[in-house]
Amino acid sequence: MPDAPRTDSLPTQHAHTPTDGALPERTATGSIRLPSTATGAIRTLGANPATAPIMLHPGDSISNRRRVLYIILLGALTALGPFTIDLYLPAFPVLEEDFQTTAAAIQLTLTGTMIGFAVGQLLVGPLSDKIGRRLPLIIVTALHVLASVAAAFAPSLELLSGARVLMGMGAAAGGVVAMAIVRDLFGGRRLVVMLSRLALVSGVAPVIAPLIGSWLLTFMPWQGIFIVLAIYGVVMLLSTVIFIPETLPAARRQERGGATVLQRYRSVLSDRVFLGVLVIGGMTFSGLFSYLSASPFLFQQTHGLDPQQYGLLFAVNSLGVVVGVQTASRLATRFGPQWVLAYSTAVLLLAGTAIVVTDQLGLGLWGTVIPLFVFMTACGFTFPNVQVLALDRHGKAAGTAASILGATNFGVAGLISPIVGWISKDAGITATTMASVMVGCAVIGILSLWLIVRPRTVGLLAP
């Protein structure tokens, strides 16, 4: 039986609240709000209040210029996490030599970063639902800046590892709070468009971060990468203080007696659709990270690409993600995000299978590159629709929902992506071993969509 339409994106009004003669108030986003109507909608005042448009969500009254500013700032905050995780990957050999240790020990600093990132999201998301968006974002971003400086001057691998855990926790706020802010301001189809912009960043950033890290290492030592991340964090901190308003007013934080963190988690995790898209998102991200972890060995050692050719391959795949994300936002508003996922997850499976087949047939580099581009494009179709289905249903716990989504993506990907190296330890990484993991992730995602989400039970988005 179809789920009942959700109305938690609309402001509520109690029957005993008087509306006649009440004064309008200015919202955090700059619009002027009249007392709620019987439908709970917001009316913004124009030159003629009697004909002013009805605004269902606070963000509907934001100017296009302000909306673009939010996209840029929130996108940059979202990118802070992937850049913190991936920017220093090209420096692994240098770190191994400087600290006179093993490659496995250096890789543990990456594991610590992802653990910190996942834990930080689980803490910051519910906290932002409880005390507002701005304060947690400011505090945790400041932690990222301090930890980045500490990593740059770490005299030992142990201190570097500890600083990396704190950097991961500090970067966690960006993506979680950015998605929660978008959910505070927008709903329905406009939510799809705004989240697709953030999904574009979160999909492309892990791909281009190692390239930027390689470029930075050509004219600075590995410590410079952490100084760059500290500067990035300072810019985000100042931008938050100056440009980003509080989008979760105190009245909304205290609804229904003020839910506890445990109650918010229970509310989100008891939603069948959320659990289903959580699995889909985690599996898609794991497929992406399986490619990222295997590609340096596959394309440079097996196929003999030089660093410049390898960088070009990364750039082309980034374009695939861009095309997928931007096209998905248009299709989702017309057909529904659940049906876009039905096609995109199927394409993930077909593209991964094609890589295995072409590799077994000995079709060489192009036999791998072409279906890989299709796989990356399908990832671009998947990311924004997962976010929309996860957040549209949980407007009152957007921070909690975003934190679980982000922590699951990075946590599961961190566990699954090393499987490529494990199954390749004897024969070396090949396109078949890489794609086998990608295919397995796609199969799990498809099963989750049809057995847990069940697209036919999910209604279309509100206008």
C-alpha positions in Angstrom: 0.0 0.0 0.0 1.5 3.4 -1.0 3.0 5.5 1.8 0.9 8.4 3.0 1.9 11.8 1.7 4.4 13.5 4.0 3.8 17.0 5.2 6.7 17.5 7.5 8.3 20.0 5.1 5.4 22.4 5.8 5.3 24.7 8.8 2.6 23.5 11.3 0.0 25.7 12.9 -1.9 24.8 16.1 -5.6 25.3 16.1 -5.4 27.7 19.1 -2.8 30.0 17.5 -4.4 33.3 16.6 -3.6 34.7 13.2 -5.8 37.8 12.9 -3.9 41.0 13.6 -0.6 39.2 14.2 2.5 41.0 12.9 4.7 39.6 10.1 8.2 38.4 10.9 11.4 38.4 9.0 12.8 34.9 8.5 16.5 33.9 8.7 16.7 33.8 4.9 15.5 37.4 4.6 11.9 36.8 3.5 8.9 38.3 5.3 6.6 35.7 6.8 3.0 36.3 7.6 1.2 34.1 10.1 0.6 30.6 8.7 -2.5 30.0 6.7 -4.8 27.1 7.2 -2.6 25.1 4.8 0.6 25.9 6.6 2.0 27.7 3.6 4.1 30.9 3.8 3.1 34.0 2.0 5.8 36.5 1.2 5.0 40.2 0.8 5.5 42.0 -2.5 4.2 45.2 -3.9 0.7 43.9 -3.6 0.4 41.6 -0.5 -3.1 40.5 -1.7 -1.5 38.9 -4.8 1.8 37.8 -3.4 2.8 34.2 -4.2 2.4 31.4 -1.8 5.7 30.0 -0.7 5.7 26.4 0.6 9.3 26.5 1.8 11.5 29.3 3.1 14.0 29.0 0.2 11.3 29.6 -2.4 11.6 33.4 -1.7 15.4 33.5 -2.0 16.7 35.4 -5.0 18.5 33.6 -7.7 21.8 35.4 -6.9 21.5 34.3 -3.2 20.7 30.8 -4.3 23.8 30.6 -6.5 25.9 31.9 -3.5 24.4 29.1 -1.4 25.2 26.5 -4.0 28.9 27.7 -4.2 29.4 27.9 -0.4 27.6 24.7 0.5 29.2 22.8 -2.4 32.7 24.0 -1.1 31.8 22.8 2.4 30.7 19.4 1.0 34.0 19.1 -0.9 36.0 19.7 2.2 35.5 16.0 3.3 36.6 14.3 0.1 39.5 16.7 -0.3 40.6 16.0 3.3 40.5 12.2 2.6 42.0 12.1 -0.9 44.2 15.1 -1.4 47.3 13.6 0.2 47.0 10.1 -1.4 49.8 10.8 -4.0 52.1 11.6 -1.1 52.0 8.1 0.3 55.4 7.0 -1.1 57.0 10.2 0.2 55.5 9.7 3.7 56.7 6.1 3.7 60.2 7.3 3.0 60.2 10.3 5.4 58.9 8.3 8.4 60.9 5.1 7.5 57.9 2.9 7.8 55.7 0.5 5.7 53.1 1.3 3.2 50.5 -0.5 5.4 51.3 1.9 8.3 50.8 4.9 6.0 47.5 3.5 4.8 46.3 3.4 8.4 46.4 7.2 8.4 43.7 7.0 5.6 41.7 4.5 7.6 41.8 6.8 10.7 40.7 9.7 8.6 37.6 7.9 7.3 36.8 6.6 10.8 37.0 10.2 12.1 34.9 11.4 9.2 32.2 8.8 9.8 32.1 9.4 13.6 32.1 13.1 13.1 29.0 13.0 10.9 27.1 10.8 13.3 27.8 13.4 16.0 27.4 16.6 14.1 24.1 15.7 12.3 21.9 15.1 15.4 23.7 18.0 17.2 22.7 20.4 14.3 19.1 19.2 14.7 19.2 20.1 18.4 21.1 23.4 18.6 21.0 24.7 15.0 23.2 24.5 11.9 25.7 27.4 12.3 27.3 26.7 15.7 28.3 23.0 15.1 29.5 24.0 11.6 31.7 26.8 12.9 33.1 24.7 15.8 33.9 21.6 13.9 35.4 23.5 10.9 37.7 25.3 13.3 38.7 21.9 14.6 39.6 20.9 11.0 41.9 24.0 10.7 43.8 23.3 13.9 44.1 19.6 13.1 45.4 20.4 9.6 48.1 22.6 11.0 49.0 19.9 13.5 49.3 17.3 10.7 51.6 19.6 8.7 54.1 19.8 11.6 53.6 16.3 13.0 57.1 14.9 14.0 56.0 11.3 14.1 53.6 9.0 12.3 51.6 8.4 15.5 50.9 12.2 15.8 50.1 12.4 12.1 47.6 9.6 12.5 45.9 11.3 15.5 45.8 14.6 13.6 44.2 12.9 10.6 41.4 11.4 12.8 40.6 14.9 14.0 40.8 16.3 10.5 38.2 13.7 9.4 35.9 14.7 12.3 36.4 18.4 11.5 35.6 17.8 7.8 32.5 15.9 8.6 30.3 18.9 9.4 30.6 20.3 5.8 28.6 17.7 3.9 26.1 16.9 6.7 25.2 20.5 7.6 25.2 21.5 3.9 22.5 18.9 3.1 20.6 19.8 6.2 20.6 23.5 5.3 19.3 22.7 1.8 16.5 20.6 3.4 15.7 23.4 5.8 15.2 25.8 2.9 13.8 23.7 0.1 11.4 20.9 -0.6 9.8 19.0 -3.5 11.3 19.5 -6.9 13.5 22.5 -6.0 15.1 20.2 -3.4 16.1 17.8 -6.2 17.8 20.6 -8.1 19.7 21.9 -5.0 20.8 18.5 -3.8 21.9 17.6 -7.3 24.4 20.4 -7.1 25.8 19.1 -3.9 25.8 15.5 -5.2 27.8 16.8 -8.2 30.5 18.1 -5.8 30.5 14.9 -3.6 30.8 12.7 -6.7 33.6 14.7 -8.5 35.7 15.8 -5.5 37.0 12.3 -4.7 38.0 11.9 -8.3 39.9 15.1 -8.8 41.4 15.4 -5.3 44.3 13.0 -6.0 45.1 14.9 -9.2 45.3 18.2 -7.4 47.4 16.6 -4.7 49.9 15.3 -7.4 50.1 18.8 -8.8 50.8 20.3 -5.4 53.6 17.9 -4.8 55.4 19.1 -7.8 56.4 22.4 -6.1 55.9 21.8 -2.3 56.7 19.1 0.3 53.9 16.8 1.6 53.5 19.2 4.6 52.3 21.8 2.2 49.2 19.7 1.3 48.0 20.0 4.9 48.7 23.8 5.0 46.5 24.1 1.8 43.8 22.1 3.6 44.1 24.5 6.6 43.7 27.5 4.4 40.7 25.9 2.7 39.2 25.4 6.2 39.8 29.0 7.2 38.0 30.2 4.0 35.1 28.0 4.8 35.0 29.1 8.4 34.9 32.8 7.4 32.3 32.2 4.7 30.1 30.4 7.2 30.3 33.3 9.7 29.7 36.0 7.1 27.3 34.5 4.5 25.4 31.4 5.9 22.4 32.2 8.2 20.8 30.0 10.8 18.2 28.0 8.8 16.8 26.0 11.7 15.1 28.5 14.1 14.7 27.8 17.7 11.0 27.1 17.4 11.6 24.2 15.1 14.3 22.7 17.3 11.8 22.5 20.2 8.9 21.0 18.4 7.2 18.1 20.2 9.1 18.7 23.4 12.5 18.6 21.7 13.4 15.2 20.5 16.5 13.5 21.9 19.4 12.3 19.7 18.2 8.7 20.2 14.7 9.6 19.2 15.9 11.3 16.0 17.9 8.2 15.1 15.0 5.9 15.8 12.7 8.1 13.7 15.0 8.0 10.7 16.1 4.4 10.9 12.6 3.1 11.3 11.8 4.5 7.8 11.9 1.6 5.3 12.6 3.8 2.3 15.5 5.6 4.1 17.1 2.3 4.9 16.7 1.1 1.3 18.4 4.2 -0.2 21.0 4.1 2.5 22.1 0.7 1.2 22.0 2.0 -2.4 24.1 5.0 -1.6 26.7 3.0 0.3 27.0 0.4 -2.5 27.3 3.1 -5.2 29.9 4.9 -3.3 31.8 1.6 -2.7 31.8 0.9 -6.4 33.2 4.4 -7.0 36.0 3.9 -4.3 36.8 0.5 -5.7 37.6 2.2 -9.0 39.6 4.9 -7.2 41.7 2.5 -5.2 42.4 0.2 -8.1 42.9 2.6 -11.0 46.5 3.8 -10.3 47.8 0.2 -10.5 45.4 -0.9 -13.3 46.1 2.0 -15.7 49.7 2.9 -14.9 51.2 -0.5 -14.3 49.0 -2.8 -16.4 48.2 -0.5 -19.3 51.4 1.6 -19.0 49.8 5.1 -18.9 52.0 7.9 -17.8 50.8 10.4 -15.1 49.5 12.9 -17.6 47.5 10.3 -19.5 46.2 8.9 -16.2 45.2 12.4 -15.2 43.3 12.8 -18.5 41.5 9.6 -17.8 40.4 10.9 -14.4 39.2 14.1 -16.0 37.1 12.3 -18.6 35.4 10.2 -15.9 34.7 13.3 -13.9 32.8 14.6 -16.9 30.7 11.4 -16.8 29.7 12.1 -13.2 28.9 15.7 -14.1 26.6 14.7 -17.0 24.9 12.1 -14.8 24.2 14.4 -11.9 22.9 17.3 -14.0 20.7 15.1 -16.1 19.3 13.2 -13.1 18.0 16.3 -11.5 15.8 17.0 -14.5 14.5 13.4 -14.8 13.8 13.1 -11.1 11.5 16.1 -11.1 9.5 14.6 -14.0 9.4 10.9 -13.3 10.4 10.6 -9.6 13.8 9.8 -8.1 12.9 6.2 -7.4 12.4 5.5 -11.0 15.7 7.2 -12.0 17.3 4.9 -9.5 15.7 1.9 -11.1 17.5 2.6 -14.4 20.8 3.9 -13.0 21.4 0.9 -10.7 20.7 -1.4 -13.6 23.2 0.5 -15.7 25.8 0.2 -12.9 25.4 -3.6 -13.1 25.5 -3.7 -16.9 28.6 -1.5 -17.1 30.5 -3.4 -14.4 29.6 -6.7 -16.2 30.8 -5.2 -19.5 34.2 -4.4 -18.0 34.6 -8.1 -16.9 33.5 -9.4 -20.3 35.8 -7.0 -22.3 38.7 -7.8 -20.1 38.3 -11.5 -20.5 38.0 -11.1 -24.3 41.3 -9.2 -24.2 40.0 -6.0 -25.7 42.6 -3.9 -23.9 42.5 -0.4 -22.6 39.5 0.8 -24.6 37.5 -2.2 -23.7 37.8 -1.1 -20.0 37.6 2.7 -20.4 34.4 2.9 -22.4 32.2 0.8 -20.0 34.0 2.5 -17.0 32.8 5.9 -18.3 29.2 4.5 -18.4 29.6 3.2 -14.9 30.8 6.6 -13.6 27.9 8.4 -15.4 25.5 6.0 -13.8 27.0 6.9 -10.4 26.2 10.5 -11.2 22.6 9.6 -11.9 22.4 7.7 -8.6 23.9 10.1 -6.0 21.4 13.0 -6.1 18.4 10.7 -6.1 19.6 8.8 -3.1 19.9 12.1 -1.2 16.5 13.4 -2.3 14.7 10.2 -1.2 16.6 10.2 2.1 16.1 13.8 3.1 12.7 14.7 1.6 11.0 12.4 4.1 12.8 13.7 7.1 12.7 17.5 7.1 12.6 17.7 11.0 15.7 15.5 11.3 17.6 16.5 8.2 20.9 16.7 10.0 20.5 13.2 11.5 19.4 11.8 8.2 22.3 13.5 6.3 24.8 12.3 8.9 23.7 8.6 8.7 23.8 8.9 4.9 27.3 10.4 4.8 28.8 8.1 7.4 27.4 5.0 5.7 28.8 6.1 2.3 32.3 6.6 3.5 32.3 3.9 6.2 31.1 1.1 3.9 33.3 2.3 1.0 36.3 2.3 3.3 35.6 -1.3 4.2 34.7 -2.6 0.7 37.2 -0.8 -1.6 40.3 -2.7 -0.1 38.7 -6.0 -1.2 40.0 -5.3 -4.7 43.6 -5.5 -3.4 42.8 -8.5 -1.3 41.4 -10.6 -4.2 44.3 -9.4 -6.4 47.2 -10.1 -4.0 48.5 -13.0 -6.0 47.8 -12.1 -9.7 47.8 -8.3 -9.3 45.0 -5.9 -9.9 43.2 -6.3 -13.2 40.1 -4.8 -14.8 38.2 -8.1 -13.9 39.1 -7.9 -10.2 38.2 -4.3 -10.0 34.9 -4.7 -11.8 34.0 -7.8 -9.8 33.7 -5.7 -6.7 31.8 -3.0 -8.7 29.3 -5.7 -9.9 28.8 -7.1 -6.4 28.0 -3.6 -5.1 25.5 -3.0 -8.0 23.7 -6.2 -7.3 23.2 -5.4 -3.6 22.0 -1.9 -4.6 19.4 -3.3 -7.0 18.1 -5.8 -4.5 17.8 -3.0 -1.9 15.8 -0.9 -4.4 13.3 -3.5 -5.3 13.0 -5.4 -2.0 13.3 -2.6 0.5 12.5 0.7 -1.2 9.9 -0.7 -3.5 9.6 2.2 -6.0 5.8 1.6 -6.6 5.1 2.5 -3.0 6.9 5.8 -3.1 4.9 8.8 -4.3 6.0 11.6 -6.6 7.7 14.7 -5.2 5.6 17.7 -4.3 5.9 20.7 -6.6 
